[in-house]
Structure formats: C-alpha cells, structure tokens
Amino acid sequence: MSDQENITEDEAALYDRQIRLWGLDAQKRLRHSRVLLIGLRGLGAEIAKNIVLAGIKSLTLLDQTEVTEEDTCSQFLIPQSEIGKNVRYFSSILYFYVHDVWRDVSTVT
C-alpha cells in the first residue's frame, strides 16, 4: 500500500486495540474491504454492527424476508409491532444506525 493509503492519526487512535492485536497492515486491508451480508436476522444484524465497527469501507445488506416473531426476539433493531413487514425496511434502519454511529462507512440496502 502506498503512503497515501496510510491511516490518519484519528483512525490510529480509534482502531488502536485492533492495530495492536493484528497489525497495521491488516487494519489497512479492513479499511478497503467491501462486504456483502446476506440475511439480517439476529446473527446478521450483530455481524453487520461488528464489521462496521471494525472499520470496513463498504457494507451491502441483502434480505427480502418478512419480519417474524422470532426476529423480534433476536434482532435488536426490530420492534414487535413490525411483524409481517419486509426486513428490507429494517435494513434501512440499520443503515441510519450505522451512519449515526460510524459516518465513514458506505452502505447499500
């Protein structure tokens, strides 16, 4: 990676634990990663949150299922009142959650 692709001082402070754990080169690779996540049930939502917090560049969310009662128990973004609606709607909620918490990631729902 060229010098232009070095992480900033703010990023180094933000990802300090990760850099100490797996090194600067690994963090640089994460910073340029594009991820497609298929399925936003409980595990998918948690994975989405964690990989965004790890510092990836881009996250694409894909899920066309309807919300079930089971989803409301396992997916932290879906209220019980939304059973039967399309999960894609909640993908957009995750989008806004991600952008509110982490403004440097791009997402496509």
Contacts in CASP RR format, 6 or more apart in sequence:
PFRMAT RR
TARGET T0000
AUTHOR 0000-0000-0000
METHOD contacts of the structure
MODEL  1
MSDQENITEDEAALYDRQIRLWGLDAQKRLRHSRVLLIGLRGLGAEIAKN
IVLAGIKSLTLLDQTEVTEEDTCSQFLIPQSEIGKNVRYFSSILYFYVHD
VWRDVSTVT
1 25 0 8 1.000
1 28 0 8 1.000
5 28 0 8 1.000
5 32 0 8 1.000
6 28 0 8 1.000
7 15 0 8 1.000
7 24 0 8 1.000
7 27 0 8 1.000
7 28 0 8 1.000
7 31 0 8 1.000
11 31 0 8 1.000
12 19 0 8 1.000
15 27 0 8 1.000
15 55 0 8 1.000
18 26 0 8 1.000
18 27 0 8 1.000
18 30 0 8 1.000
18 54 0 8 1.000
19 27 0 8 1.000
27 55 0 8 1.000
30 54 0 8 1.000
30 55 0 8 1.000
30 56 0 8 1.000
31 55 0 8 1.000
31 56 0 8 1.000
31 57 0 8 1.000
32 57 0 8 1.000
33 56 0 8 1.000
33 57 0 8 1.000
33 58 0 8 1.000
34 56 0 8 1.000
34 57 0 8 1.000
34 58 0 8 1.000
34 59 0 8 1.000
34 60 0 8 1.000
35 51 0 8 1.000
35 56 0 8 1.000
35 58 0 8 1.000
35 59 0 8 1.000
35 60 0 8 1.000
36 60 0 8 1.000
36 62 0 8 1.000
37 44 0 8 1.000
37 47 0 8 1.000
37 48 0 8 1.000
37 51 0 8 1.000
37 59 0 8 1.000
37 60 0 8 1.000
37 61 0 8 1.000
37 62 0 8 1.000
38 62 0 8 1.000
38 63 0 8 1.000
39 61 0 8 1.000
39 62 0 8 1.000
39 63 0 8 1.000
39 65 0 8 1.000
39 87 0 8 1.000
40 48 0 8 1.000
40 61 0 8 1.000
40 63 0 8 1.000
40 75 0 8 1.000
40 87 0 8 1.000
40 90 0 8 1.000
40 91 0 8 1.000
40 94 0 8 1.000
41 63 0 8 1.000
41 70 0 8 1.000
41 71 0 8 1.000
41 74 0 8 1.000
41 75 0 8 1.000
42 71 0 8 1.000
42 74 0 8 1.000
42 75 0 8 1.000
42 76 0 8 1.000
43 74 0 8 1.000
45 75 0 8 1.000
45 76 0 8 1.000
45 77 0 8 1.000
45 94 0 8 1.000
46 76 0 8 1.000
48 59 0 8 1.000
48 61 0 8 1.000
48 94 0 8 1.000
48 98 0 8 1.000
49 97 0 8 1.000
49 98 0 8 1.000
51 59 0 8 1.000
52 59 0 8 1.000
52 98 0 8 1.000
52 101 0 8 1.000
52 102 0 8 1.000
52 105 0 8 1.000
53 101 0 8 1.000
53 102 0 8 1.000
55 102 0 8 1.000
55 104 0 8 1.000
55 105 0 8 1.000
56 105 0 8 1.000
57 105 0 8 1.000
57 106 0 8 1.000
58 105 0 8 1.000
58 106 0 8 1.000
58 107 0 8 1.000
58 108 0 8 1.000
59 98 0 8 1.000
59 105 0 8 1.000
59 106 0 8 1.000
59 107 0 8 1.000
59 108 0 8 1.000
60 107 0 8 1.000
60 108 0 8 1.000
60 109 0 8 1.000
61 91 0 8 1.000
61 94 0 8 1.000
61 95 0 8 1.000
61 107 0 8 1.000
61 108 0 8 1.000
61 109 0 8 1.000
63 87 0 8 1.000
63 88 0 8 1.000
63 91 0 8 1.000
64 86 0 8 1.000
64 87 0 8 1.000
64 88 0 8 1.000
65 86 0 8 1.000
65 87 0 8 1.000
66 84 0 8 1.000
66 85 0 8 1.000
66 86 0 8 1.000
66 87 0 8 1.000
67 78 0 8 1.000
67 82 0 8 1.000
67 83 0 8 1.000
67 84 0 8 1.000
67 85 0 8 1.000
67 86 0 8 1.000
67 87 0 8 1.000
67 90 0 8 1.000
68 83 0 8 1.000
68 84 0 8 1.000
69 80 0 8 1.000
69 83 0 8 1.000
71 78 0 8 1.000
71 83 0 8 1.000
71 87 0 8 1.000
72 78 0 8 1.000
72 79 0 8 1.000
72 80 0 8 1.000
72 82 0 8 1.000
72 83 0 8 1.000
75 90 0 8 1.000
77 90 0 8 1.000
77 93 0 8 1.000
77 94 0 8 1.000
77 97 0 8 1.000
78 87 0 8 1.000
78 90 0 8 1.000
82 89 0 8 1.000
82 90 0 8 1.000
88 109 0 8 1.000
91 109 0 8 1.000
92 109 0 8 1.000
94 107 0 8 1.000
94 109 0 8 1.000
95 107 0 8 1.000
95 109 0 8 1.000
98 105 0 8 1.000
98 107 0 8 1.000
99 105 0 8 1.000
99 107 0 8 1.000
END
